[in-house]
C-alpha cells in the first residue's frame, strides 16, 4: 500500500483489518514486523526551506539525499549527522527523513549538538485511529502545549505514522580537525575523551576504536569551525591530552585517515562490523561506566562513540543484557535474531506509562505491532 | 479569565485534608491559615489571584509522594509550584487545591565532571545550578531572565529557554533524567546520566508539560565547559526591516552567535531613560554575542561586523573591554525594568519565523495605534522568539482587558505567519483559551490523551494549558 497523501493514509489506517508495517526507505529494519506494508515513499518532497531561518520542512518519504543536496546548496547541513545503517544491516534502498526521525537516528556529533529529536521542531502524523494530528511547528522555540514532537521521535512509528517533519538545520563548517591518541586502553581512552569534552574547545566528536584497521587502538577527538580556530583548538587539545600519550593531529581533508570525513563516517556507520558475522548491539551508558560494562560483554569487537557514552558491540548471539544484569542505561539489538527483545525492557512503572500511551495513540495495536513492546 | 468553580466537597473537607497532610509532613510544612495561604495566591502573572485551600512544602521525594497519595485518595487537586515566577499563570491556584511548593528541595545530589552532569533537587534555582559548578569551569546553559529566582522544577515544567539558546538549546535539550512523583504517589525514574531514551521518549513529553503529568523532584542536567571568553557587538539601524535582514545574513553566513538580541525604538527610549547605557537612538538595535578564545572571537566578529557594515548601520560598536561589554548588555538586561517604570506591562513571548520579523513588527506598531496602547519589543531575534511588552494602567478600568485583547491579537498574528503562541513562557492560563488558534480539536485531543495516561483523574494543575471547554468533560469525570 502506497498512500499518496495524508488523507489516503488516514483512510488506509481507518480501514485496516490487521497490523500494518510502516516503511520509509526500508534501510533500518532491526526486526521483522508483521502486517501489510505501508510504503511512505510516495509522500515526498521538501515543502519549505528557509536557510535564513535555519529551518527545513519535508514530507516524511523525502529521501535523505534530496534533503542533503538542498542543504548543501545553501552551505547548511543536518548537524546531528544521521547514521547510515545500510552496510551494517545489509539493506538497500534510500533512507527517508521520516525514517530517520521515527528512529531518532543521530551520529558522532550527537555528543555536542544533540540528537535528531533535539533538532525536530514539528511533526504531522496519522495516529492508529486514523486521526491526522500536528504538533510543534517550524519555529525554534515553541512550548505551546505538550511536546509530542519528542515523543514521536524514537517511537518507530508505533504511536503514529509521520507524514511531515520540520527540522532545525545548521551552517556547514569551513574546516575539520582531528586530534588522535594511539595505543590507549579503553579506560584511559575514556578518561582522555572526558578531558577533551570537558575543555572549552568545543569537541564535536569523541570516539575510541580498541582495534583500528592497523590493529592498534585509536582515540579520535574532532573539532570543527573556521580554519584558524580549528588549528588553535587542535593545538590546545594536543597540550591538554599530552598526559595520556602521544598525539597526532590532522587538519583538513586528505584521501584517507581516521581524522577525515571518511574516517568519521566509518565511525558513524560502524563500518568495522559490517562485514563481520554476529549480532550488533547499541548500548547507551554513562561514559565512566563504559569500560567496566564492555569488560562484562565478552564481545567479539567493540567501538566507543560519544566520549564513551555509546558502545557498539559485536557478539556471537544470545542475550547481551543477561551478561550485564542491572545497569544504568539501555541496550538495543540493531542486528541479529533470537528471543531477546530488540528494545530494552522497561521497569514496570515506565512500561505501564508506555503501554498506556500506546493504547491511546494506537488503540487497535496495529502500527508496527510488537516492534517496541 | 475564567477558572473552574472549586469543588465544594473538597472545600468542605479542608480540616480533614489538612490534618492528613500534617500527619505525613514535618511541622510548619503545611500552611493552612487563610492569611498565610495568601503568599501563594499568584505567580508572576499578578493580575490573577486566588488563595489555595492550603500549601505544603515537602523536603524530599518521599514527602512529595506522601502528599500526592493523600490528595489522590481524597480527590484533591494539586498545583505544583517552583519559585512562582511564571508569567503565564502556571502556578495560579484554585480555591480547592493544594499548592505543592518545591522551594525547600534545593540541594545538589551529585556533581560529575568526567560525565558532565549535575543531579539536583528541583527547588534549586537555575542560577545556583551554575553556581554549584562554575568554580570548576562548568555552567548550566539555559538562562531564562528570571534565573536568579526561578526553580529548575518550573524550568522543566515550562521547557524554559533564555538568551543563549540559539547555540545551547532550551531545557529539553539539556535535561538527561528526572525523578518524578505521579499523581497517585508512585515514584518513577526516567532517563539518567546517559543519552537518549531506550523506549518512548517520555522525558521529552514531560519537559514542557506545565506540571500536569507529575511533580519532578530531582533532575539530572547536562553541564558544559565554560567558553574561554565571550564578547558582544552592538549595532543600530534605522529600520526594523534592515535589522531583520542583518540577522538573516549573519545566520546564513555560517557564524553561529550564542545570542542575537533585538530592541525596537520604544524599548530603546525607555531603556536609555532608565539605565543610560549609551544606546544610539534608532529604530532597531541588535546585540550579537560570540564565544571562544580572543583570536576566535576576533575572527567571528570581523565577519559579523563586515555583514553589519554592508547594511548602513547608524552605529556599530564592538566591546573592547569587559566594561564595554557590560555596558552593551546593561540596557538589554534593564529593558523589562525600564518598561515597568513607565507603566504596568504585559509580556508576551510568541515565536515567529525569523523571515517574518519586519512584517510582524510593522503590524504590532499598527495595532498599537488602533488599541491606543504603547508597546515595546525586546527579544531573541536569532530564534524568532518575540517579547512584546504592552503597556497599560492597571488602575484604569478596562485597560487590562484592552491589553489582553491586544496581546491576543499579537499572538494570533504570530500563529498566522507560521509561528506559535509561546516560545518559552508556557501556556498556563494566559494563553489557554487561544490554543484553538494554533491547534485543531484533534491536535488537543492527542495532547490531552497523554495527560489521561499520567493523571487519569485530571487532578494535577488541570485548569491550565487546554481551553476549559476542551478539557471540561475530563475534569468533570475526575471530580469526586
Interface residues (C-beta under 8 A of the other chain):
Chain A: X50 X51 X52 X53 X54 X55 X74 X75 X104 X106 X110 X111 X114 X115 X117 X118 X127 X131 X132 X133 X134 X135 X137 X138 X139 X140 X141 X142 X143 X144 X145 X146 X147 X148 X149 X150 X151 X153 X154 X155 X159 X170 X171 X172 X173 X174 X191 X194 X197 X198 X199 X200 X202 X225 X226 X228 X229 X232 X284 X285 X286 X287 X288 X306 X309 X310 X328 X329 X330 X331 X332 X343 X344 X346 X347 X349 X350 X353 X354 X356 X357 X360 X361 X372 X373
Chain B: X112 X113 X114 X115 X116 X137 X138 X158 X159 X161 X165 X166 X169 X170 X172 X173 X182 X186 X188 X189 X190 X192 X193 X194 X195 X196 X197 X198 X199 X200 X201 X202 X203 X204 X205 X207 X208 X209 X225 X226 X227 X228 X247 X248 X249 X251 X252 X253 X254 X255 X256 X292 X293 X295 X296 X299 X300 X351 X352 X353 X354 X355 X380 X383 X384 X385 X418 X419 X420 X421 X422 X423 X424 X425 X426 X427 X431 X435 X438 X439 X440 X442 X443 X444 X445 X446 X447 X449 X450 X451 X452 X453 X454 X465 X466
